[in-house]
Amino acid sequence: MEVNTATTTQPINLTESAGAQLKRIKMEQSIPDDHALRVGVKGGGCSGFSYILGFDTPKERDQKYEVDGLDIIIDKAHAIYLLGIEIDWMDGLNNRGFVFNNPNAKESCGCGTSFSA
C-alpha cells in the first residue's frame, strides 16, 4: 500500500502581530476549543467581495489548517480567492485592525476590507 506523503500548502499567512491579536481575542472572549478561525469571503463591499474573519465551528465543506498555532477553517469554495493571502494587525494612530494583503485581488478599496478578483 502506498502512503500519500503530500502535504497541503498553507493557504494563508498570519503576521506575528495578527497571530498574537487573534490568540488574545480567543482567550479574552473564552472561545471554545472546538471553534477555529474562519477566513472567507462574501459578496458585497465597495469592490465586490468582502472578507470574513471570526471564530466558528467547522462545517462539512471546510478545509482545516493550522497556522502559527491557530486552527484555521476555509470553505473550499472560498480558497481560490484566499490562496496566498496575508493577514496583518495594524495598531497605529490612523489605522487599527486587521489588514488583508491579497495577491489575488485585482482591485482593493481604500479601507482594505473589500476587493475584486
LINURZI-V826895 format. One record per residue. N is the residue number from 1. RES is the residue in three letters. PHI is phi in whole degrees, -180 to 180 (999 if undefined). PSI is psi in degrees with one decimal (999 if undefined). Layout:
n=N res=RES phi=PHI psi=PSI
n=N res=RES phi=PHI psi=PSI
This chain:
n=1 res=MET phi=999 psi=131.1
n=2 res=GLU phi=-88 psi=134.3
n=3 res=VAL phi=-97 psi=133.1
n=4 res=ASN phi=-79 psi=113.6
n=5 res=THR phi=-102 psi=6.9
n=6 res=ALA phi=-68 psi=143.0
n=7 res=THR phi=-109 psi=149.2
n=8 res=THR phi=-83 psi=128.3
n=9 res=THR phi=-69 psi=135.1
n=10 res=GLN phi=-67 psi=118.7
n=11 res=PRO phi=-77 psi=-23.0
n=12 res=ILE phi=-129 psi=161.8
n=13 res=ASN phi=-125 psi=144.0
n=14 res=LEU phi=-114 psi=133.2
n=15 res=THR phi=-71 psi=164.5
n=16 res=GLU phi=-58 psi=-42.1
n=17 res=SER phi=-68 psi=-37.0
n=18 res=ALA phi=-68 psi=-43.5
n=19 res=GLY phi=-61 psi=-43.5
n=20 res=ALA phi=-64 psi=-41.7
n=21 res=GLN phi=-66 psi=-42.5
n=22 res=LEU phi=-65 psi=-40.2
n=23 res=LYS phi=-65 psi=-38.5
n=24 res=ARG phi=-64 psi=-44.8
n=25 res=ILE phi=-61 psi=-45.4
n=26 res=LYS phi=-60 psi=-42.8
n=27 res=MET phi=-70 psi=-48.9
n=28 res=GLU phi=-64 psi=-33.1
n=29 res=GLN phi=-95 psi=8.3
n=30 res=SER phi=50 psi=48.9
n=31 res=ILE phi=-68 psi=127.8
n=32 res=PRO phi=-62 psi=154.0
n=33 res=ASP phi=-65 psi=-21.1
n=34 res=ASP phi=-82 psi=0.8
n=35 res=HIS phi=-97 psi=145.8
n=36 res=ALA phi=-126 psi=166.9
n=37 res=LEU phi=-79 psi=116.9
n=38 res=ARG phi=-89 psi=124.9
n=39 res=VAL phi=-118 psi=127.2
n=40 res=GLY phi=-160 psi=-170.8
n=41 res=VAL phi=-134 psi=157.7
n=42 res=LYS phi=-146 psi=155.7
n=43 res=GLY phi=-66 psi=141.3
n=44 res=GLY phi=131 psi=-173.2
n=45 res=GLY phi=84 psi=167.8
n=46 res=CYS phi=-73 psi=-14.1
n=47 res=SER phi=-112 psi=-0.5
n=48 res=GLY phi=123 psi=-45.6
n=49 res=PHE phi=-127 psi=147.9
n=50 res=SER phi=-125 psi=160.2
n=51 res=TYR phi=-88 psi=149.4
n=52 res=ILE phi=-112 psi=131.1
n=53 res=LEU phi=-148 psi=114.9
n=54 res=GLY phi=-180 psi=166.1
n=55 res=PHE phi=-88 psi=138.0
n=56 res=ASP phi=-156 psi=165.3
n=57 res=THR phi=-88 psi=145.5
n=58 res=PRO phi=-63 psi=143.4
n=59 res=LYS phi=-111 psi=169.1
n=60 res=GLU phi=-59 psi=-36.7
n=61 res=ARG phi=-84 psi=0.1
n=62 res=ASP phi=-82 psi=148.7
n=63 res=GLN phi=-105 psi=140.9
n=64 res=LYS phi=-116 psi=138.4
n=65 res=TYR phi=-136 psi=162.8
n=66 res=GLU phi=-118 psi=125.6
n=67 res=VAL phi=-129 psi=117.0
n=68 res=ASP phi=50 psi=42.5
n=69 res=GLY phi=83 psi=1.4
n=70 res=LEU phi=-110 psi=136.0
n=71 res=ASP phi=-78 psi=128.2
n=72 res=ILE phi=-117 psi=135.7
n=73 res=ILE phi=-122 psi=139.1
n=74 res=ILE phi=-137 psi=128.0
n=75 res=ASP phi=-61 psi=132.9
n=76 res=LYS phi=-54 psi=-34.2
n=77 res=ALA phi=-70 psi=-19.5
n=78 res=HIS phi=-91 psi=-15.5
n=79 res=ALA phi=-57 psi=-37.5
n=80 res=ILE phi=-61 psi=-30.2
n=81 res=TYR phi=-86 psi=-15.1
n=82 res=LEU phi=-112 psi=-8.9
n=83 res=LEU phi=-58 psi=120.5
n=84 res=GLY phi=89 psi=0.5
n=85 res=ILE phi=-68 psi=145.9
n=86 res=GLU phi=-116 psi=130.3
n=87 res=ILE phi=-106 psi=127.3
n=88 res=ASP phi=-123 psi=162.4
n=89 res=TRP phi=-120 psi=122.6
n=90 res=MET phi=-107 psi=137.5
n=91 res=ASP phi=-139 psi=68.5
n=92 res=GLY phi=-116 psi=-177.5
n=93 res=LEU phi=-67 psi=-38.4
n=94 res=ASN phi=-98 psi=-15.4
n=95 res=ASN phi=-148 psi=124.8
n=96 res=ARG phi=-137 psi=122.7
n=97 res=GLY phi=146 psi=-175.1
n=98 res=PHE phi=-80 psi=140.2
n=99 res=VAL phi=-122 psi=136.3
n=100 res=PHE phi=-109 psi=118.3
n=101 res=ASN phi=-105 psi=100.4
n=102 res=ASN phi=-111 psi=112.7
n=103 res=PRO phi=-70 psi=-13.7
n=104 res=ASN phi=-88 psi=-10.6
n=105 res=ALA phi=-77 psi=127.6
n=106 res=LYS phi=-81 psi=-33.4
n=107 res=GLU phi=-143 psi=148.6
n=108 res=SER phi=-128 psi=152.9
n=109 res=CYS phi=-80 psi=169.4
n=110 res=GLY phi=-64 psi=-30.1
n=111 res=CYS phi=-83 psi=-13.0
n=112 res=GLY phi=79 psi=11.4
n=113 res=THR phi=-107 psi=-1.5
n=114 res=SER phi=-140 psi=161.7
n=115 res=PHE phi=-156 psi=167.5
n=116 res=SER phi=-121 psi=150.2
n=117 res=ALA phi=-121 psi=999
